[in-house]
Structure formats: structure tokens, C-alpha cells
């Protein structure tokens, strides 16, 4: 994202805000992933320990989720760039001054 | 000299930019998180034979992300049109 419009002071605050947000996002991701993989992999309660089958499933579930989220990130970046390009073209077509 | 007033204006402008930047960041991260959730639910079957994305899943993810963006835009346009209509009626 472009933060060139912000003063040095604001940029510092923005970075702090981003850091805080990343932490929150990570915790959210963690909780969600635990929930999802637990739901998908653990269904047998005849023992209190994870079985080796469940353990394998959990490892795959986490690995696969990380790969999934990386791929989404890649496509997200492409789509987002495309969208911004379209918006810029629209603005230029309307004769609007480009944002500083 | 109205130096104080000028500074205040600067500050107000900076506060506005900040909250706009924060809002934009919030919007983009929410969108991203929602896409990750939704496309995972729709494209990755809850059976874990291995830890790799297979061909079908990968193609599904690519299409899912593109479609989510399209839906996002369509809904945004509809809401904007609705809001403009409401304003015109007032």
C-alpha cells in the first residue's frame, strides 16, 4: 500500500498500527486453524491421546492450509493490482486529477 | 500571522489521511482473510490424503479468488447505486 501521503510522524504510527494488526491477524489465524483441523481430523473419543492417524491428518491439514493461504496471497495480489489499474484508468477517463 | 491555525489544519489533514489509510488497510485485510476462509471451505475437502495442493484444488483456488473479487465489486456497485438513489430521493 502507498503511504507516501503521510508525514514521517504518521508513518511511524502507521507502522505501529500495522504491527499490532499483524499480531492480531496471526492470533486469529492460529485459532481458526486449530478449530478447522480439529473439526476435520479429530472425531474419535475412545482415547484421550491423539492417534497416529489423527496426528498425520493434523500435520497435513496445517501444511495444506499454509500452502492454500500462500496461493490465495499470490492471486489476491494479482487481482488487487488489476483492480487498482482499472480504477486508475477510470479516474483518468473521467478527467479527474490523479490522487497525490 | 496565523501560524497556529495553519498547523491545526495540517494536523487535521494528517488525522484524516491516517484514518483513511487505516480504513483501507482494514478493508484489504478483512477481504483477504475472508477469501482465505471461504475458498478453503469451498476448495479443500476435509480429507487429508497428503499435504500438497493437488491440481484440482489449485485451479479451484485461482478461480475462487477471482470470483470473490468479482462478487466484491458487484455488491459494492449495487450498494453505491442504492446509496446514491437514497440520496437523490432526499
N, CA and C atoms of all chains as a GROMACS GRO file, in nm:
protein
  570
    1UNK      N    1   0.083  -0.119   0.000
    1UNK     CA    2   0.000   0.000   0.000
    1UNK      C    3   0.087   0.125   0.000
    2UNK      N    4   0.032   0.232  -0.052
    2UNK     CA    5   0.109   0.356  -0.068
    2UNK      C    6   0.083   0.450   0.049
    3UNK      N    7   0.183   0.473   0.131
    3UNK     CA    8   0.167   0.563   0.244
    3UNK      C    9   0.247   0.691   0.223
    4UNK      N   10   0.278   0.723   0.098
    4UNK     CA   11   0.363   0.840   0.072
    4UNK      C   12   0.294   0.970   0.109
    5UNK      N   13   0.159   0.967   0.122
    5UNK     CA   14   0.087   1.088   0.159
    5UNK      C   15   0.097   1.121   0.306
    6UNK      N   16   0.157   1.033   0.385
    6UNK     CA   17   0.163   1.054   0.529
    6UNK      C   18   0.292   1.122   0.571
    7UNK      N   19   0.286   1.198   0.679
    7UNK     CA   20   0.406   1.261   0.733
    7UNK      C   21   0.491   1.153   0.802
    8UNK      N   22   0.617   1.187   0.833
    8UNK     CA   23   0.707   1.091   0.899
    8UNK      C   24   0.646   1.042   1.028
    9UNK      N   25   0.587   1.138   1.102
    9UNK     CA   26   0.525   1.106   1.230
    9UNK      C   27   0.413   1.004   1.212
   10UNK      N   28   0.328   1.032   1.114
   10UNK     CA   29   0.215   0.943   1.087
   10UNK      C   30   0.263   0.807   1.039
   11UNK      N   31   0.370   0.809   0.961
   11UNK     CA   32   0.420   0.682   0.907
   11UNK      C   33   0.466   0.592   1.021
   12UNK      N   34   0.527   0.655   1.123
   12UNK     CA   35   0.567   0.580   1.242
   12UNK      C   36   0.447   0.518   1.310
   13UNK      N   37   0.342   0.599   1.327
   13UNK     CA   38   0.222   0.548   1.392
   13UNK      C   39   0.158   0.439   1.308
   14UNK      N   40   0.163   0.459   1.175
   14UNK     CA   41   0.104   0.362   1.084
   14UNK      C   42   0.176   0.228   1.097
   15UNK      N   43   0.310   0.233   1.104
   15UNK     CA   44   0.386   0.109   1.117
   15UNK      C   45   0.352   0.037   1.246
   16UNK      N   46   0.334   0.115   1.355
   16UNK     CA   47   0.296   0.054   1.483
   16UNK      C   48   0.159  -0.011   1.470
   17UNK      N   49   0.070   0.058   1.401
   17UNK     CA   50  -0.065   0.005   1.380
   17UNK      C   51  -0.060  -0.125   1.300
   18UNK      N   52   0.022  -0.125   1.194
   18UNK     CA   53   0.035  -0.245   1.110
   18UNK      C   54   0.088  -0.363   1.190
   19UNK      N   55   0.189  -0.334   1.275
   19UNK     CA   56   0.248  -0.440   1.355
   19UNK      C   57   0.144  -0.503   1.448
   20UNK      N   58   0.067  -0.415   1.511
   20UNK     CA   59  -0.037  -0.458   1.603
   20UNK      C   60  -0.140  -0.544   1.529
   21UNK      N   61  -0.173  -0.498   1.410
   21UNK     CA   62  -0.272  -0.567   1.330
   21UNK      C   63  -0.222  -0.704   1.286
   22UNK      N   64  -0.093  -0.711   1.251
   22UNK     CA   65  -0.035  -0.839   1.209
   22UNK      C   66  -0.040  -0.940   1.322
   23UNK      N   67  -0.014  -0.893   1.444
   23UNK     CA   68  -0.019  -0.980   1.561
   23UNK      C   69  -0.162  -1.032   1.579
   24UNK      N   70  -0.257  -0.943   1.572
   24UNK     CA   71  -0.397  -0.980   1.590
   24UNK      C   72  -0.438  -1.081   1.482
   25UNK      N   73  -0.395  -1.053   1.358
   25UNK     CA   74  -0.428  -1.142   1.246
   25UNK      C   75  -0.368  -1.280   1.266
   26UNK      N   76  -0.245  -1.282   1.316
   26UNK     CA   77  -0.179  -1.410   1.336
   26UNK      C   78  -0.253  -1.493   1.442
   27UNK      N   79  -0.293  -1.428   1.550
   27UNK     CA   80  -0.365  -1.498   1.656
   27UNK      C   81  -0.499  -1.552   1.605
   28UNK      N   82  -0.564  -1.472   1.522
   28UNK     CA   83  -0.690  -1.512   1.462
   28UNK      C   84  -0.670  -1.634   1.374
   29UNK      N   85  -0.566  -1.628   1.290
   29UNK     CA   86  -0.534  -1.738   1.200
   29UNK      C   87  -0.506  -1.866   1.279
   30UNK      N   88  -0.429  -1.852   1.385
   30UNK     CA   89  -0.394  -1.965   1.470
   30UNK      C   90  -0.519  -2.030   1.527
   31UNK      N   91  -0.604  -1.950   1.588
   31UNK     CA   92  -0.727  -2.002   1.649
   31UNK      C   93  -0.815  -2.069   1.544
   32UNK      N   94  -0.827  -2.006   1.427
   32UNK     CA   95  -0.910  -2.061   1.320
   32UNK      C   96  -0.857  -2.194   1.269
   33UNK      N   97  -0.724  -2.200   1.255
   33UNK     CA   98  -0.662  -2.320   1.201
   33UNK      C   99  -0.677  -2.437   1.297
   34UNK      N  100  -0.658  -2.409   1.426
   34UNK     CA  101  -0.678  -2.512   1.528
   34UNK      C  102  -0.820  -2.566   1.518
   35UNK      N  103  -0.914  -2.474   1.510
   35UNK     CA  104  -1.054  -2.513   1.504
   35UNK      C  105  -1.084  -2.598   1.381
   36UNK      N  106  -1.034  -2.551   1.265
   36UNK     CA  107  -1.063  -2.622   1.141
   36UNK      C  108  -1.002  -2.761   1.140
   37UNK      N  109  -0.875  -2.771   1.177
   37UNK     CA  110  -0.808  -2.901   1.171
   37UNK      C  111  -0.862  -2.995   1.279
   38UNK      N  112  -0.900  -2.939   1.392
   38UNK     CA  113  -0.962  -3.023   1.495
   38UNK      C  114  -1.093  -3.080   1.443
   39UNK      N  115  -1.174  -2.994   1.383
   39UNK     CA  116  -1.303  -3.038   1.328
   39UNK      C  117  -1.283  -3.147   1.224
   40UNK      N  118  -1.184  -3.128   1.135
   40UNK     CA  119  -1.166  -3.219   1.023
   40UNK      C  120  -1.093  -3.348   1.060
   41UNK      N  121  -1.010  -3.343   1.162
   41UNK     CA  122  -0.923  -3.459   1.186
   41UNK      C  123  -0.956  -3.536   1.313
   42UNK      N  124  -1.018  -3.474   1.410
   42UNK     CA  125  -1.037  -3.542   1.538
   42UNK      C  126  -1.184  -3.569   1.563
   43UNK      N  127  -1.222  -3.694   1.550
   43UNK     CA  128  -1.363  -3.730   1.566
   43UNK      C  129  -1.384  -3.851   1.655
   44UNK      N  130  -1.274  -3.908   1.700
   44UNK     CA  131  -1.285  -4.033   1.777
   44UNK      C  132  -1.243  -4.007   1.921
   45UNK      N  133  -1.335  -4.031   2.016
   45UNK     CA  134  -1.302  -4.002   2.154
   45UNK      C  135  -1.303  -4.127   2.242
   46UNK      N  136  -1.248  -4.235   2.184
   46UNK     CA  137  -1.233  -4.356   2.264
   46UNK      C  138  -1.099  -4.355   2.338
   47UNK      N  139  -1.017  -4.256   2.307
   47UNK     CA  140  -0.890  -4.240   2.378
   47UNK      C  141  -0.865  -4.092   2.399
   48UNK      N  142  -0.787  -4.058   2.501
   48UNK     CA  143  -0.767  -3.915   2.524
   48UNK      C  144  -0.643  -3.862   2.453
   49UNK      N  145  -0.561  -3.953   2.401
   49UNK     CA  146  -0.443  -3.909   2.326
   49UNK      C  147  -0.475  -3.908   2.176
   50UNK      N  148  -0.406  -3.819   2.102
   50UNK     CA  149  -0.423  -3.818   1.957
   50UNK      C  150  -0.367  -3.948   1.900
   51UNK      N  151  -0.442  -4.012   1.812
   51UNK     CA  152  -0.390  -4.133   1.747
   51UNK      C  153  -0.290  -4.092   1.640
   52UNK      N  154  -0.213  -4.187   1.592
   52UNK     CA  155  -0.114  -4.153   1.489
   52UNK      C  156  -0.185  -4.110   1.362
   53UNK      N  157  -0.302  -4.165   1.339
   53UNK     CA  158  -0.380  -4.126   1.221
   53UNK      C  159  -0.424  -3.979   1.232
   54UNK      N  160  -0.472  -3.945   1.349
   54UNK     CA  161  -0.514  -3.806   1.372
   54UNK      C  162  -0.395  -3.712   1.362
   55UNK      N  163  -0.284  -3.757   1.416
   55UNK     CA  164  -0.163  -3.676   1.413
   55UNK      C  165  -0.119  -3.648   1.269
   56UNK      N  166  -0.119  -3.752   1.186
   56UNK     CA  167  -0.082  -3.735   1.045
   56UNK      C  168  -0.178  -3.638   0.977
   57UNK      N  169  -0.307  -3.658   1.005
   57UNK     CA  170  -0.410  -3.572   0.944
   57UNK      C  171  -0.387  -3.427   0.983
   58UNK      N  172  -0.356  -3.402   1.110
   58UNK     CA  173  -0.333  -3.265   1.157
   58UNK      C  174  -0.215  -3.200   1.086
   59UNK      N  175  -0.106  -3.277   1.074
   59UNK     CA  176   0.013  -3.223   1.007
   59UNK      C  177  -0.020  -3.185   0.863
   60UNK      N  178  -0.091  -3.273   0.794
   60UNK     CA  179  -0.127  -3.245   0.655
   60UNK      C  180  -0.221  -3.125   0.647
   61UNK      N  181  -0.316  -3.122   0.741
   61UNK     CA  182  -0.414  -3.013   0.742
   61UNK      C  183  -0.344  -2.877   0.755
   62UNK      N  184  -0.250  -2.868   0.847
   62UNK     CA  185  -0.179  -2.742   0.869
   62UNK      C  186  -0.092  -2.708   0.748
   63UNK      N  187  -0.015  -2.806   0.701
   63UNK     CA  188   0.072  -2.785   0.584
   63UNK      C  189  -0.009  -2.736   0.465
   64UNK      N  190  -0.120  -2.803   0.445
   64UNK     CA  191  -0.202  -2.772   0.329
   64UNK      C  192  -0.265  -2.634   0.341
   65UNK      N  193  -0.304  -2.600   0.462
   65UNK     CA  194  -0.364  -2.468   0.482
   65UNK      C  195  -0.264  -2.358   0.451
   66UNK      N  196  -0.140  -2.379   0.495
   66UNK     CA  197  -0.036  -2.278   0.470
   66UNK      C  198  -0.014  -2.262   0.320
   67UNK      N  199  -0.010  -2.375   0.250
   67UNK     CA  200   0.006  -2.368   0.104
   67UNK      C  201  -0.113  -2.299   0.040
   68UNK      N  202  -0.230  -2.332   0.091
   68UNK     CA  203  -0.353  -2.268   0.041
   68UNK      C  204  -0.344  -2.117   0.058
   69UNK      N  205  -0.306  -2.075   0.178
   69UNK     CA  206  -0.308  -1.931   0.205
   69UNK      C  207  -0.199  -1.858   0.126
   70UNK      N  208  -0.088  -1.927   0.097
   70UNK     CA  209   0.015  -1.867   0.012
   70UNK      C  210  -0.036  -1.846  -0.131
   71UNK      N  211  -0.107  -1.947  -0.180
   71UNK     CA  212  -0.159  -1.937  -0.316
   71UNK      C  213  -0.265  -1.827  -0.326
   72UNK      N  214  -0.352  -1.820  -0.225
   72UNK     CA  215  -0.452  -1.713  -0.223
   72UNK      C  216  -0.381  -1.576  -0.221
   73UNK      N  217  -0.275  -1.566  -0.142
   73UNK     CA  218  -0.199  -1.441  -0.135
   73UNK      C  219  -0.147  -1.398  -0.271
   74UNK      N  220  -0.096  -1.494  -0.346
   74UNK     CA  221  -0.043  -1.468  -0.480
   74UNK      C  222  -0.153  -1.414  -0.571
   75UNK      N  223  -0.264  -1.487  -0.576
   75UNK     CA  224  -0.376  -1.448  -0.665
   75UNK      C  225  -0.438  -1.318  -0.617
   76UNK      N  226  -0.443  -1.300  -0.486
   76UNK     CA  227  -0.500  -1.178  -0.428
   76UNK      C  228  -0.421  -1.057  -0.477
   77UNK      N  229  -0.288  -1.069  -0.474
   77UNK     CA  230  -0.203  -0.960  -0.520
   77UNK      C  231  -0.230  -0.927  -0.666
   78UNK      N  232  -0.242  -1.029  -0.748
   78UNK     CA  233  -0.269  -1.008  -0.890
   78UNK      C  234  -0.403  -0.938  -0.912
   79UNK      N  235  -0.507  -0.990  -0.847
   79UNK     CA  236  -0.641  -0.933  -0.863
   79UNK      C  237  -0.646  -0.789  -0.813
   80UNK      N  238  -0.579  -0.765  -0.702
   80UNK     CA  239  -0.577  -0.632  -0.643
   80UNK      C  240  -0.508  -0.532  -0.734
   81UNK      N  241  -0.397  -0.575  -0.794
   81UNK     CA  242  -0.324  -0.488  -0.886
   81UNK      C  243  -0.411  -0.455  -1.007
   82UNK      N  244  -0.481  -0.555  -1.056
   82UNK     CA  245  -0.570  -0.539  -1.170
   82UNK      C  246  -0.679  -0.436  -1.138
   83UNK      N  247  -0.736  -0.450  -1.019
   83UNK     CA  248  -0.843  -0.362  -0.975
   83UNK      C  249  -0.794  -0.217  -0.968
   84UNK      N  250  -0.675  -0.200  -0.909
   84UNK     CA  251  -0.620  -0.065  -0.895
   84UNK      C  252  -0.594  -0.002  -1.031
   85UNK      N  253  -0.546  -0.087  -1.124
   85UNK     CA  254  -0.519  -0.040  -1.259
   85UNK      C  255  -0.648   0.007  -1.325
   86UNK      N  256  -0.755  -0.071  -1.307
   86UNK     CA  257  -0.885  -0.035  -1.364
   86UNK      C  258  -0.937   0.096  -1.305
   87UNK      N  259  -0.922   0.109  -1.173
   87UNK     CA  260  -0.969   0.230  -1.107
   87UNK      C  261  -0.894   0.353  -1.156
   88UNK      N  262  -0.763   0.336  -1.176
   88UNK     CA  263  -0.682   0.446  -1.223
   88UNK      C  264  -0.725   0.489  -1.363
   89UNK      N  265  -0.750   0.388  -1.447
   89UNK     CA  266  -0.794   0.418  -1.584
   89UNK      C  267  -0.928   0.489  -1.584
   90UNK      N  268  -1.016   0.446  -1.493
   90UNK     CA  269  -1.148   0.506  -1.482
   90UNK      C  270  -1.136   0.654  -1.443
   91UNK      N  271  -1.048   0.678  -1.344
   91UNK     CA  272  -1.028   0.814  -1.297
   91UNK      C  273  -0.975   0.903  -1.408
   92UNK      N  274  -0.880   0.846  -1.485
   92UNK     CA  275  -0.822   0.924  -1.594
   92UNK      C  276  -0.925   0.951  -1.702
   93UNK      N  277  -1.011   0.852  -1.727
   93UNK     CA  278  -1.114   0.867  -1.830
   93UNK      C  279  -1.215   0.974  -1.791
   94UNK      N  280  -1.240   0.986  -1.659
   94UNK     CA  281  -1.334   1.086  -1.612
   94UNK      C  282  -1.270   1.224  -1.604
   95UNK      N  283  -1.141   1.232  -1.635
   95UNK     CA  284  -1.072   1.360  -1.634
   95UNK      C  285  -1.036   1.407  -1.495
   96UNK      N  286  -1.052   1.320  -1.398
   96UNK     CA  287  -1.019   1.356  -1.260
   96UNK      C  288  -0.869   1.365  -1.244
   97UNK      N  289  -0.825   1.454  -1.154
   97UNK     CA  290  -0.683   1.464  -1.127
   97UNK      C  291  -0.640   1.338  -1.054
   98UNK      N  292  -0.524   1.281  -1.089
   98UNK     CA  293  -0.478   1.162  -1.019
   98UNK      C  294  -0.453   1.195  -0.872
   99UNK      N  295  -0.480   1.102  -0.780
   99UNK     CA  296  -0.458   1.130  -0.639
   99UNK      C  297  -0.310   1.152  -0.612
  100UNK      N  298  -0.279   1.248  -0.523
  100UNK     CA  299  -0.138   1.279  -0.497
  100UNK      C  300  -0.074   1.167  -0.420
  101UNK      N  301  -0.005   3.700   1.196
  101UNK     CA  302   0.036   3.569   1.143
  101UNK      C  303  -0.051   3.458   1.199
  102UNK      N  304  -0.092   3.372   1.119
  102UNK     CA  305  -0.182   3.267   1.165
  102UNK      C  306  -0.114   3.129   1.156
  103UNK      N  307   0.001   3.125   1.220
  103UNK     CA  308   0.079   3.001   1.212
  103UNK      C  309   0.010   2.885   1.282
  104UNK      N  310  -0.050   2.917   1.399
  104UNK     CA  311  -0.120   2.812   1.476
  104UNK      C  312  -0.232   2.750   1.396
  105UNK      N  313  -0.308   2.836   1.331
  105UNK     CA  314  -0.422   2.788   1.252
  105UNK      C  315  -0.376   2.698   1.140
  106UNK      N  316  -0.266   2.737   1.079
  106UNK     CA  317  -0.212   2.658   0.969
  106UNK      C  318  -0.173   2.519   1.018
  107UNK      N  319  -0.107   2.521   1.135
  107UNK     CA  320  -0.062   2.393   1.189
  107UNK      C  321  -0.180   2.302   1.221
  108UNK      N  322  -0.284   2.364   1.276
  108UNK     CA  323  -0.402   2.286   1.312
  108UNK      C  324  -0.461   2.220   1.187
  109UNK      N  325  -0.465   2.300   1.081
  109UNK     CA  326  -0.519   2.247   0.956
  109UNK      C  327  -0.435   2.129   0.909
  110UNK      N  328  -0.303   2.147   0.920
  110UNK     CA  329  -0.212   2.039   0.882
  110UNK      C  330  -0.243   1.913   0.960
  111UNK      N  331  -0.263   1.934   1.092
  111UNK     CA  332  -0.286   1.820   1.179
  111UNK      C  333  -0.417   1.750   1.142
  112UNK      N  334  -0.519   1.829   1.115
  112UNK     CA  335  -0.647   1.771   1.080
  112UNK      C  336  -0.633   1.689   0.952
  113UNK      N  337  -0.561   1.747   0.857
  113UNK     CA  338  -0.538   1.678   0.731
  113UNK      C  339  -0.466   1.547   0.757
  114UNK      N  340  -0.366   1.551   0.846
  114UNK     CA  341  -0.288   1.431   0.873
  114UNK      C  342  -0.374   1.326   0.942
  115UNK      N  343  -0.461   1.370   1.035
  115UNK     CA  344  -0.551   1.275   1.101
  115UNK      C  345  -0.642   1.207   1.001
  116UNK      N  346  -0.687   1.284   0.905
  116UNK     CA  347  -0.777   1.231   0.802
  116UNK      C  348  -0.705   1.125   0.718
  117UNK      N  349  -0.582   1.160   0.674
  117UNK     CA  350  -0.504   1.064   0.595
  117UNK      C  351  -0.481   0.935   0.671
  118UNK      N  352  -0.448   0.951   0.801
  118UNK     CA  353  -0.421   0.835   0.884
  118UNK      C  354  -0.543   0.743   0.890
  119UNK      N  355  -0.658   0.803   0.921
  119UNK     CA  356  -0.775   0.716   0.938
  119UNK      C  357  -0.815   0.656   0.804
  120UNK      N  358  -0.790   0.730   0.694
  120UNK     CA  359  -0.820   0.672   0.564
  120UNK      C  360  -0.728   0.555   0.533
  121UNK      N  361  -0.600   0.572   0.566
  121UNK     CA  362  -0.504   0.463   0.543
  121UNK      C  363  -0.538   0.342   0.629
  122UNK      N  364  -0.577   0.369   0.755
  122UNK     CA  365  -0.613   0.259   0.844
  122UNK      C  366  -0.737   0.186   0.793
  123UNK      N  367  -0.832   0.266   0.747
  123UNK     CA  368  -0.956   0.207   0.696
  123UNK      C  369  -0.928   0.119   0.574
  124UNK      N  370  -0.840   0.169   0.487
  124UNK     CA  371  -0.808   0.093   0.366
  124UNK      C  372  -0.739  -0.038   0.402
  125UNK      N  373  -0.646  -0.028   0.497
  125UNK     CA  374  -0.574  -0.149   0.541
  125UNK      C  375  -0.671  -0.249   0.602
  126UNK      N  376  -0.762  -0.196   0.682
  126UNK     CA  377  -0.863  -0.281   0.746
  126UNK      C  378  -0.946  -0.354   0.640
  127UNK      N  379  -0.984  -0.278   0.537
  127UNK     CA  380  -1.068  -0.334   0.431
  127UNK      C  381  -0.995  -0.445   0.356
  128UNK      N  382  -0.869  -0.417   0.320
  128UNK     CA  383  -0.792  -0.515   0.243
  128UNK      C  384  -0.765  -0.641   0.325
  129UNK      N  385  -0.730  -0.626   0.453
  129UNK     CA  386  -0.701  -0.746   0.532
  129UNK      C  387  -0.828  -0.827   0.558
  130UNK      N  388  -0.940  -0.758   0.582
  130UNK     CA  389  -1.066  -0.831   0.601
  130UNK      C  390  -1.099  -0.910   0.476
  131UNK      N  391  -1.086  -0.845   0.361
  131UNK     CA  392  -1.114  -0.912   0.234
  131UNK      C  393  -1.026  -1.036   0.220
  132UNK      N  394  -0.896  -1.018   0.246
  132UNK     CA  395  -0.803  -1.129   0.231
  132UNK      C  396  -0.840  -1.245   0.324
  133UNK      N  397  -0.863  -1.212   0.452
  133UNK     CA  398  -0.898  -1.317   0.549
  133UNK      C  399  -1.026  -1.390   0.509
  134UNK      N  400  -1.124  -1.314   0.464
  134UNK     CA  401  -1.250  -1.376   0.422
  134UNK      C  402  -1.229  -1.468   0.302
  135UNK      N  403  -1.145  -1.425   0.208
  135UNK     CA  404  -1.118  -1.508   0.091
  135UNK      C  405  -1.048  -1.637   0.131
  136UNK      N  406  -0.947  -1.625   0.218
  136UNK     CA  407  -0.876  -1.745   0.263
  136UNK      C  408  -0.975  -1.842   0.326
  137UNK      N  409  -1.061  -1.793   0.414
  137UNK     CA  410  -1.160  -1.878   0.481
  137UNK      C  411  -1.254  -1.942   0.381
  138UNK      N  412  -1.316  -1.857   0.301
  138UNK     CA  413  -1.420  -1.903   0.211
  138UNK      C  414  -1.367  -2.002   0.108
  139UNK      N  415  -1.256  -1.968   0.045
  139UNK     CA  416  -1.203  -2.056  -0.060
  139UNK      C  417  -1.147  -2.185  -0.001
  140UNK      N  418  -1.098  -2.180   0.122
  140UNK     CA  419  -1.053  -2.303   0.185
  140UNK      C  420  -1.172  -2.395   0.208
  141UNK      N  421  -1.281  -2.338   0.257
  141UNK     CA  422  -1.401  -2.416   0.281
  141UNK      C  423  -1.453  -2.476   0.150
  142UNK      N  424  -1.447  -2.397   0.042
  142UNK     CA  425  -1.507  -2.442  -0.084
  142UNK      C  426  -1.415  -2.531  -0.168
  143UNK      N  427  -1.285  -2.516  -0.153
  143UNK     CA  428  -1.193  -2.586  -0.244
  143UNK      C  429  -1.114  -2.700  -0.182
  144UNK      N  430  -1.097  -2.700  -0.050
  144UNK     CA  431  -1.014  -2.804   0.012
  144UNK      C  432  -1.104  -2.901   0.088
  145UNK      N  433  -1.123  -3.023   0.034
  145UNK     CA  434  -1.208  -3.120   0.103
  145UNK      C  435  -1.144  -3.161   0.236
  146UNK      N  436  -1.226  -3.183   0.337
  146UNK     CA  437  -1.171  -3.212   0.470
  146UNK      C  438  -1.114  -3.353   0.484
  147UNK      N  439  -1.059  -3.406   0.376
  147UNK     CA  440  -0.991  -3.536   0.384
  147UNK      C  441  -0.846  -3.512   0.346
  148UNK      N  442  -0.757  -3.548   0.435
  148UNK     CA  443  -0.618  -3.512   0.413
  148UNK      C  444  -0.534  -3.634   0.376
  149UNK      N  445  -0.537  -3.665   0.245
  149UNK     CA  446  -0.458  -3.777   0.197
  149UNK      C  447  -0.310  -3.740   0.191
  150UNK      N  448  -0.283  -3.613   0.165
  150UNK     CA  449  -0.144  -3.568   0.167
  150UNK      C  450  -0.141  -3.420   0.197
  151UNK      N  451  -0.018  -3.363   0.203
  151UNK     CA  452  -0.010  -3.223   0.243
  151UNK      C  453   0.017  -3.129   0.125
  152UNK      N  454  -0.011  -3.174   0.005
  152UNK     CA  455   0.009  -3.089  -0.113
  152UNK      C  456  -0.126  -3.046  -0.170
  153UNK      N  457  -0.128  -2.928  -0.231
  153UNK     CA  458  -0.246  -2.888  -0.307
  153UNK      C  459  -0.243  -2.966  -0.437
  154UNK      N  460  -0.351  -3.038  -0.469
  154UNK     CA  461  -0.349  -3.107  -0.598
  154UNK      C  462  -0.398  -3.013  -0.708
  155UNK      N  463  -0.392  -3.062  -0.831
  155UNK     CA  464  -0.424  -2.978  -0.947
  155UNK      C  465  -0.564  -2.916  -0.936
  156UNK      N  466  -0.661  -3.002  -0.904
  156UNK     CA  467  -0.799  -2.955  -0.896
  156UNK      C  468  -0.818  -2.848  -0.790
  157UNK      N  469  -0.756  -2.870  -0.674
  157UNK     CA  470  -0.767  -2.774  -0.565
  157UNK      C  471  -0.703  -2.641  -0.605
  158UNK      N  472  -0.587  -2.650  -0.670
  158UNK     CA  473  -0.517  -2.527  -0.710
  158UNK      C  474  -0.600  -2.445  -0.808
  159UNK      N  475  -0.655  -2.512  -0.909
  159UNK     CA  476  -0.739  -2.442  -1.007
  159UNK      C  477  -0.860  -2.381  -0.937
  160UNK      N  478  -0.918  -2.458  -0.845
  160UNK     CA  479  -1.034  -2.410  -0.770
  160UNK      C  480  -0.999  -2.282  -0.693
  161UNK      N  481  -0.883  -2.281  -0.628
  161UNK     CA  482  -0.842  -2.162  -0.551
  161UNK      C  483  -0.829  -2.041  -0.644
  162UNK      N  484  -0.762  -2.061  -0.758
  162UNK     CA  485  -0.742  -1.949  -0.851
  162UNK      C  486  -0.876  -1.889  -0.894
  163UNK      N  487  -0.969  -1.975  -0.930
  163UNK     CA  488  -1.099  -1.928  -0.975
  163UNK      C  489  -1.178  -1.867  -0.860
  164UNK      N  490  -1.166  -1.929  -0.744
  164UNK     CA  491  -1.238  -1.881  -0.626
  164UNK      C  492  -1.198  -1.737  -0.592
  165UNK      N  493  -1.066  -1.710  -0.595
  165UNK     CA  494  -1.019  -1.575  -0.562
  165UNK      C  495  -1.070  -1.474  -0.665
  166UNK      N  496  -1.060  -1.509  -0.793
  166UNK     CA  497  -1.107  -1.418  -0.898
  166UNK      C  498  -1.257  -1.391  -0.883
  167UNK      N  499  -1.331  -1.495  -0.854
  167UNK     CA  500  -1.476  -1.480  -0.841
  167UNK      C  501  -1.512  -1.397  -0.719
  168UNK      N  502  -1.439  -1.419  -0.611
  168UNK     CA  503  -1.467  -1.344  -0.488
  168UNK      C  504  -1.449  -1.195  -0.514
  169UNK      N  505  -1.343  -1.161  -0.588
  169UNK     CA  506  -1.319  -1.020  -0.624
  169UNK      C  507  -1.435  -0.965  -0.706
  170UNK      N  508  -1.483  -1.045  -0.799
  170UNK     CA  509  -1.592  -1.000  -0.885
  170UNK      C  510  -1.718  -0.975  -0.803
  171UNK      N  511  -1.747  -1.070  -0.712
  171UNK     CA  512  -1.864  -1.054  -0.626
  171UNK      C  513  -1.848  -0.930  -0.539
  172UNK      N  514  -1.729  -0.913  -0.486
  172UNK     CA  515  -1.699  -0.797  -0.402
  172UNK      C  516  -1.731  -0.667  -0.477
  173UNK      N  517  -1.690  -0.663  -0.603
  173UNK     CA  518  -1.712  -0.543  -0.684
  173UNK      C  519  -1.860  -0.522  -0.714
  174UNK      N  520  -1.926  -0.632  -0.751
  174UNK     CA  521  -2.069  -0.624  -0.786
  174UNK      C  522  -2.151  -0.573  -0.669
  175UNK      N  523  -2.127  -0.631  -0.552
  175UNK     CA  524  -2.202  -0.590  -0.433
  175UNK      C  525  -2.172  -0.444  -0.401
  176UNK      N  526  -2.045  -0.406  -0.414
  176UNK     CA  527  -2.007  -0.266  -0.389
  176UNK      C  528  -2.081  -0.172  -0.482
  177UNK      N  529  -2.088  -0.208  -0.610
  177UNK     CA  530  -2.157  -0.123  -0.708
  177UNK      C  531  -2.305  -0.111  -0.674
  178UNK      N  532  -2.366  -0.223  -0.638
  178UNK     CA  533  -2.510  -0.223  -0.603
  178UNK      C  534  -2.535  -0.132  -0.483
  179UNK      N  535  -2.449  -0.149  -0.381
  179UNK     CA  536  -2.467  -0.069  -0.260
  179UNK      C  537  -2.449   0.079  -0.289
  180UNK      N  538  -2.349   0.110  -0.373
  180UNK     CA  539  -2.325   0.250  -0.409
  180UNK      C  540  -2.446   0.307  -0.483
  181UNK      N  541  -2.499   0.229  -0.578
  181UNK     CA  542  -2.615   0.273  -0.654
  181UNK      C  543  -2.733   0.298  -0.561
  182UNK      N  544  -2.752   0.205  -0.468
  182UNK     CA  545  -2.861   0.217  -0.372
  182UNK      C  546  -2.844   0.344  -0.288
  183UNK      N  547  -2.722   0.366  -0.241
  183UNK     CA  548  -2.697   0.483  -0.156
  183UNK      C  549  -2.720   0.611  -0.234
  184UNK      N  550  -2.676   0.613  -0.360
  184UNK     CA  551  -2.695   0.733  -0.443
  184UNK      C  552  -2.843   0.759  -0.467
  185UNK      N  553  -2.917   0.653  -0.491
  185UNK     CA  554  -3.059   0.664  -0.513
  185UNK      C  555  -3.128   0.724  -0.390
  186UNK      N  556  -3.090   0.671  -0.273
  186UNK     CA  557  -3.146   0.721  -0.148
  186UNK      C  558  -3.118   0.869  -0.129
  187UNK      N  559  -2.997   0.909  -0.168
  187UNK     CA  560  -2.959   1.049  -0.152
  187UNK      C  561  -3.038   1.138  -0.248
  188UNK      N  562  -3.060   1.086  -0.369
  188UNK     CA  563  -3.131   1.165  -0.468
  188UNK      C  564  -3.277   1.186  -0.428
  189UNK      N  565  -3.333   1.089  -0.355
  189UNK     CA  566  -3.472   1.100  -0.315
  189UNK      C  567  -3.492   1.201  -0.203
  190UNK      N  568  -3.384   1.226  -0.126
  190UNK     CA  569  -3.399   1.316  -0.011
  190UNK      C  570  -3.411   1.462  -0.052
   0.00000   0.00000   0.00000
